């Protein structure tokens, strides 16, 4: 029973607590709603006031920012105007430069066209000259004249003179009357012959044809022509000791052709060895210059050695004549000294004595008191006394006075 009462009290307490809690909660909610309404009213009022202040502040700030922006924009506008002015000046300078470059380009283009035209004309002239030279060198006679001209230029540079050091196309003294192009005169009547005719036709064709097979064919033919020419020079009477040296010269008037020939070899024997075996020396312009320079110097040394004894004899004769000259010169000097001494006596002693006599005669003439005979006698005595005083007491004869 007590338990039931306790449970009932507990339930009643719980219900009462719930009712009280519900009342309190409802009152709290009402209070919160009132507070919310009050807060909303205050918030709305505060927000309204804040919005007005914010708008005013924003308006003032915007006005300040707008004013500052206007100043900044004006400054930037001035800077932009300055930059635009500078850019306009630079653009104007660029325009002027472009006009100048265009004018210079047109001028240079005109000059280039003129140069190209001139170059084309010169190239055409060079081709014409090359063609004429090719045609000219295709002939044996013309090639010989070309070789002779080059050889003459080399001889002139070395200092060799025609008729003294060499002869041109001198006929040999044999029955066949063969004519070497140049004959160099060596000491003791020995001669050295040189031939300048050289085959070049196949060599020119070798450089003109485009096909390798044709080039090889013309190359072989050219080398055969050279060997035949060497044999021909060796077969002539150019080598005839003791009248000539044991070798003859074959002049190749082009260093490039000479180098081309030096590269040839056939069965282990080079073209140079083949020429030596035939006693023919192949010479390019450079090697010919060296050979003839050595020959010219050797001739000068030989002539100087040959004339050394004659020079010594001339020096001996000169010494004898010099001694005779000195002896005659000493005799003349002695005679001149004696003549100078006699001339000195004539200027001093003899002149003084004559002057003394003339003074006495003039004095006596002025006085007019002496006879002529007395005057002469007195003059003779005075002259003798003067001579004794001047000559150290030795009285010369009257005739000498």
C-alpha positions in Angstrom: 0.0 0.0 0.0 2.7 2.3 0.9 4.5 1.4 -2.2 1.5 2.3 -4.3 1.2 5.5 -2.4 4.8 6.2 -3.1 4.5 5.3 -6.7 1.4 7.5 -7.0 3.2 10.4 -5.3 6.2 9.9 -7.7 4.0 9.9 -10.7 2.2 12.9 -9.5 5.5 14.6 -8.9 6.6 13.7 -12.3 3.4 15.0 -13.9 3.7 18.1 -11.9 7.3 18.5 -12.9 6.3 18.0 -16.5 3.6 20.6 -16.2 5.8 23.0 -14.4 8.6 22.4 -17.0 6.1 22.9 -19.8 4.8 26.1 -18.3 8.4 27.3 -17.8 9.4 26.3 -21.3 6.3 27.9 -22.8 7.1 31.1 -20.8 10.7 30.9 -21.9 9.6 30.6 -25.5 7.3 33.5 -25.2 10.1 35.5 -23.6 12.5 34.4 -26.4 9.9 35.4 -28.9 9.5 38.8 -27.3 13.3 39.2 -27.0 13.6 38.2 -30.6 11.0 40.7 -31.6 12.8 43.3 -29.5 16.2 42.3 -30.9 14.8 42.3 -34.4 13.4 45.8 -33.9 16.7 47.0 -32.4 18.6 45.2 -35.1 16.5 46.8 -37.8 16.9 50.2 -36.2 20.6 49.6 -35.8 20.9 48.3 -39.3 19.0 51.2 -40.7 21.2 53.6 -38.9 24.3 51.6 -39.8 23.2 51.5 -43.4 22.8 55.3 -43.5 26.1 55.8 -41.9 27.7 53.2 -44.2 26.1 54.8 -47.2 27.3 58.2 -46.1 30.7 56.9 -45.4 30.7 55.0 -48.6 29.6 58.1 -50.4 32.3 60.2 -48.8 34.9 57.5 -49.5 33.7 57.1 -53.0 33.9 60.9 -53.5 37.4 60.9 -52.1 38.4 57.9 -54.2 36.7 59.6 -57.2 38.6 62.8 -56.6 41.9 60.9 -56.1 41.1 58.8 -59.2 40.5 61.9 -61.2 44.0 63.2 -60.2 45.6 59.8 -60.8 43.8 59.6 -64.1 45.0 63.1 -65.1 48.6 62.1 -64.1 48.4 58.9 -66.0 46.8 60.8 -68.9 49.8 63.1 -68.9 52.2 60.2 -68.8 50.3 58.5 -71.6 50.4 61.7 -73.6 54.2 62.0 -73.0 54.6 58.3 -74.0 52.5 58.9 -77.1 54.6 62.0 -78.0 57.8 60.0 -77.5 56.4 57.1 -79.6 55.3 59.5 -82.3 58.8 61.0 -82.4 60.3 57.6 -82.5 57.8 56.5 -85.2 58.7 59.6 -87.2 62.4 58.8 -86.8 61.7 55.2 -87.9 59.7 56.5 -90.9 62.7 58.7 -91.9 65.1 55.8 -91.4 62.8 53.6 -93.4 62.7 56.2 -96.2 66.5 56.5 -96.1 66.9 52.7 -96.1 64.5 52.5 -99.0 66.5 55.1 -100.9 69.8 53.4 -100.0 68.3 50.1 -101.0 67.2 51.4 -104.4 70.6 53.0 -104.8 72.5 49.8 -103.8 70.1 47.8 -105.9 70.9 50.0 -108.9 74.6 49.7 -108.2 74.3 45.9 -107.8 72.5 45.7 -111.1 75.3 47.8 -112.7 77.9 45.5 -111.1 76.1 42.4 -112.2 75.8 43.8 -115.7 79.5 44.6 -115.6 80.3 41.2 -114.2 78.3 39.5 -116.9 80.1 41.6 -119.5 83.5 40.7 -118.0 82.5 37.1 -117.7 81.5 37.1 -121.3 84.8 38.7 -122.3 86.7 36.2 -120.1 84.9 33.3 -121.8 85.7 34.8 -125.2 89.4 35.2 -124.2 89.4 31.7 -122.8 87.9 30.3 -126.0 90.4 32.2 -128.1 93.2 31.0 -125.8 92.0 27.5 -126.1 91.8 27.8 -129.9 95.2 29.4 -130.0 96.8 26.8 -127.8 95.4 24.1 -129.9 98.0 24.9 -132.6 101.6 23.8 -132.3 103.1 27.0 -133.6 101.0 29.2 -131.2 102.0 27.0 -128.2 105.6 27.4 -129.2 105.3 31.2 -129.3 103.6 31.2 -125.9 106.4 29.1 -124.4 109.0 31.3 -126.0 107.4 34.4 -124.5 107.3 32.9 -121.0 110.9 31.8 -121.3 112.0 35.3 -122.4 110.3 36.8 -119.4 112.1 34.4 -117.1 115.5 35.1 -118.8 114.8 38.9 -118.5 114.1 38.5 -114.7 117.3 36.5 -114.2 119.4 39.0 -116.1 120.4 37.0 -119.1 120.9 38.9 -122.3 120.3 37.7 -125.8 123.5 37.5 -127.9 125.7 37.4 -124.8 124.2 34.7 -122.5 121.9 32.9 -125.0 120.8 32.7 -128.6 117.3 32.2 -130.0 116.5 29.6 -132.6 120.2 29.2 -133.5 120.6 26.7 -136.3 122.9 23.8 -135.2 126.0 23.0 -137.2 125.0 19.5 -138.4 123.6 18.4 -141.7 120.0 18.3 -140.5 120.0 22.0 -139.6 117.7 21.5 -136.5 116.8 24.6 -134.6 116.6 24.6 -130.8 114.4 27.4 -129.4 117.0 28.6 -127.0 120.8 28.0 -126.9 122.6 29.0 -123.6 126.2 29.9 -124.0 128.4 28.3 -121.3 132.2 28.7 -120.6 134.7 27.1 -122.9 132.4 27.2 -125.8 129.9 24.7 -124.4 126.2 25.1 -125.1 122.9 24.0 -123.5 119.9 23.7 -125.8 116.2 24.1 -124.7 113.0 23.3 -126.5 109.8 25.1 -125.6 107.2 23.4 -127.8 104.9 21.2 -125.8 101.7 19.2 -126.6 98.6 20.5 -124.7 95.6 19.6 -126.9 94.6 16.4 -125.1 95.3 18.1 -121.7 92.8 20.8 -122.5 90.3 18.2 -123.7 90.9 16.2 -120.5 89.6 19.1 -118.4 86.7 19.9 -120.8 84.9 16.6 -121.1 82.4 15.7 -118.3 82.6 11.9 -118.5 85.2 10.0 -116.5 85.9 7.5 -119.2 86.6 10.3 -121.7 88.8 12.0 -119.2 90.9 8.9 -118.7 91.2 8.4 -122.5 92.4 12.0 -123.0 94.7 11.7 -120.0 96.4 8.6 -121.4 96.7 10.2 -124.8 98.2 13.4 -123.3 100.8 11.4 -121.4 101.7 9.5 -124.5 102.1 12.8 -126.4 104.5 14.0 -123.7 106.6 10.8 -123.9 106.7 11.1 -127.7 107.8 14.7 -127.3 110.6 13.7 -125.0 111.7 11.1 -127.5 111.6 13.7 -130.2 113.8 16.1 -128.3 116.3 13.3 -127.4 116.5 12.3 -131.1 117.5 15.8 -132.3 121.0 17.0 -132.2 120.4 19.1 -129.1 122.7 16.8 -127.1 126.1 16.6 -128.8 129.0 16.4 -126.3 131.6 18.0 -126.1 129.9 20.9 -127.9 126.9 20.7 -125.7 126.1 19.4 -122.2 125.0 15.8 -121.7 121.4 17.0 -121.2 118.8 19.2 -123.0 116.0 21.2 -121.4 112.3 20.7 -122.3 110.3 23.7 -121.0 106.7 23.2 -119.8 105.1 26.7 -119.7 102.7 25.9 -116.9 103.3 24.7 -113.3 99.9 23.0 -113.1 100.7 20.9 -116.1 104.2 20.1 -114.7 102.6 18.9 -111.4 100.1 16.8 -113.4 103.0 15.1 -115.2 104.9 14.5 -112.0 102.0 12.4 -110.7 102.1 10.0 -113.7 103.7 6.6 -113.2 103.8 3.7 -115.6 105.2 0.3 -114.7 107.1 1.7 -111.8 108.9 4.4 -113.9 107.7 8.0 -113.5 107.6 10.4 -116.4 110.5 12.3 -114.8 112.7 9.2 -114.7 111.8 8.4 -118.3 112.9 11.9 -119.3 116.2 11.5 -117.4 116.8 8.2 -119.2 116.5 10.1 -122.5 118.8 12.9 -121.1 116.0 15.4 -121.2 115.3 17.6 -118.2 111.6 18.7 -117.8 111.4 22.3 -116.4 108.4 24.2 -115.2 108.7 28.1 -114.9 109.9 27.7 -111.3 112.4 25.0 -111.9 113.7 26.7 -115.0 114.2 29.9 -113.0 116.2 27.9 -110.4 118.3 26.1 -113.1 119.2 29.2 -115.1 119.9 31.2 -112.0 122.5 28.6 -110.9 124.0 28.5 -114.4 124.2 32.3 -114.6 125.9 32.4 -111.2 128.3 29.6 -112.2 129.3 31.5 -115.4 130.0 34.6 -113.4 132.2 32.7 -110.9 134.0 31.0 -113.8 134.7 34.3 -115.6 135.9 35.8 -112.4 138.3 32.9 -111.7 139.5 32.9 -115.3 140.4 36.6 -115.1 142.0 36.5 -111.6 145.6 36.2 -113.0 145.0 39.0 -115.4 143.7 41.1 -112.6 146.8 40.3 -110.5 149.0 41.3 -113.5 147.1 44.5 -113.8 147.6 45.2 -110.1 151.4 44.6 -110.6 151.6 47.0 -113.5 149.6 49.5 -111.6 152.0 49.3 -108.7 155.0 50.0 -111.0 153.3 52.9 -112.6 152.3 54.2 -109.1 156.0 54.2 -108.1 156.9 56.1 -111.2 154.1 58.6 -110.6 155.3 59.2 -107.0 158.9 59.8 -108.2 157.8 62.3 -110.8 155.5 63.9 -108.2 158.4 64.3 -105.7 160.6 65.8 -108.4 157.9 68.3 -109.3 157.4 69.0 -105.6 161.1 69.7 -105.2 161.1 72.0 -108.2 158.1 73.8 -106.8 159.8 74.3 -103.5 162.9 75.8 -105.2 160.7 78.0 -107.3 158.9 79.1 -104.2 162.1 79.9 -102.4 163.4 81.9 -105.4 160.0 83.7 -105.6 160.3 84.5 -101.9 163.8 86.0 -102.4 162.4 88.0 -105.3 159.6 89.4 -103.2 161.8 90.3 -100.2 165.5 90.9 -100.8 165.5 91.9 -104.4 162.4 94.1 -104.1 163.8 95.9 -100.9 167.1 96.6 -102.6 165.4 98.0 -105.7 163.2 100.1 -103.5 166.2 101.4 -101.6 168.0 102.4 -104.8 164.9 104.1 -106.1 164.5 106.1 -102.9 168.1 107.3 -103.0 167.8 108.3 -106.6 164.7 110.2 -105.9 166.3 111.9 -102.9 169.4 113.0 -104.9 167.1 114.2 -107.7 165.3 116.3 -105.3 168.4 117.8 -103.8 170.1 118.5 -107.3 173.6 118.7 -105.8 175.3 115.6 -107.0 176.9 114.8 -110.4 175.6 111.8 -112.2 178.9 110.0 -111.8 179.0 110.6 -108.1 175.5 109.6 -107.8 176.1 106.3 -109.5 179.3 105.7 -107.5 177.5 106.5 -104.2 174.6 104.3 -105.3 176.9 101.4 -106.0 178.6 101.7 -102.6 175.2 101.9 -100.9 174.0 98.9 -102.7 177.1 96.9 -101.8 176.6 97.9 -98.1 173.0 96.8 -98.2 173.8 93.4 -99.7 176.5 92.9 -97.1 173.9 93.5 -94.3 171.2 91.4 -95.9 173.3 88.4 -97.0 175.3 88.0 -93.9 178.5 89.8 -95.1 178.9 88.0 -98.4 179.2 90.5 -101.3 177.8 89.1 -104.6 179.2 90.1 -107.9 177.9 93.3 -109.5 176.5 91.4 -112.4 174.2 89.4 -110.2 172.9 92.5 -108.6 
